[in-house]
């Protein structure tokens, strides 16, 4: 934790977001730049069609060690060089050259950063960062949320619950089915996110392999580029300007933004259930809910989650508007924006962990849920008027509307109404069997789909 940090992700919440530092910190960016440059140098060596000699296994190991063992000391060395160059990628190049000049690879150092531009280095580094951060951190925690929701859906599939549409009492559901709704929505969006192929480019200053073909016109550089990028488990974008178009980034941001929006809805629903007393929260010893009201257990985990999801989405929305646009073949405005990726992911990750913490503390108050359900018998009038329609009874909706709309009625009042209907006793018995508790349709089955 940095006490003087301006950003709360690096201060107050650092212990909760440090899992992302391995991918989105400035040090991490330097590491993945080193990885890209090192692997590119190795690939040129293995190509066997240039003046660059083929490296031995031990030499390849030496190159790989520069990013595999990259640490704060390595980072400090690069930053010192950058203090002179005022160019971060050039500092990475000089760092590599300095390190390799002290090895058997000293004869090959001018092949570092051969024929490429800094954006070749950067876009592949960011693509690797996004890919790994999703795989190692974001997707697993979203999967945990889905698992928790599915567990709640299964456990409470039969717990009858008053529904509310427009905030008003409505046809009942089950608590489990309502949790399943969120689980299913998240599963679909997570699958969408996992199927996005992150694109990268390796084609030089204007995207035309100009320097590559000037040096070696007979090499199939697009084929080389495609293989190199594929070996990094990315997808090649062969037709670009100096910058990769960032369209695959936008697809990722939109998918996460959609997931976050679904979770905002979940947080708000849980908050309301807590407010209504349908869900309780386990008190933690020593914890204070209010500075003045001793009794309170505030739903702070869900509120924290909601707020951070909103912050993350605000940034993702800006990224999606900004990054696909570049003036002509390249401007630098995307570079400073990319450095804020970690902030958007950090707020989202903090929101996910807060939500999980909140879910781990809730207790469903089955008695209160059932109590509130039975106090609204008017909700079964939908079933009654539908059955009467089936039987051809004239204007059943209007009759039940007159009986219940804007009024407090009891189940006895409804049964008396049924008794006045000019229908068979068999039909009356069928209708009277309907109660708020058993009028849940297929909710229990839907909670298990």
Secondary structure, 3 states (H helix, E strand, C coil): CCCCCCCCCCCCCHHHHHHHHHHHCHHHHHHHHHHHHHHHHHHHHHHCCCCCCCCCHHHHHHHHHHHHCCCHHHHHHHHHHHHHHCCHHHHHHHHHHHHHCCCHHHHHHHHCCCCCCHHHHHHHHHHHHHHHHHHHHHHHHHHHHHHHHHHHHHHCCCCEEEEEECCEEEEEEEHHHHHHHHHHHHHHHHHHHHCCCCEECCCCCCCCCHHHHHHCCCCCHHHHHHHHHHHCCCEECCCCCCCCCCHHHHHHHHHHHHHHHHHHHHHHHHHHHHHCCCEEECCCCCCCCCCCCCCCCCCHHHHHHHHHHHHHHHHHHHHHHHCCCCCCCCCCHHHHHHCCHHHHHHHHHHHHHHHHHHHHHEEECHHHHHHHHHCCHHHHHHHHHHHHHHCCCCCHHHHHHHHHCCCCCCHHHHHHHHHHCCCCHHHHHHHHCCCCCCCCCCHHHHCCC
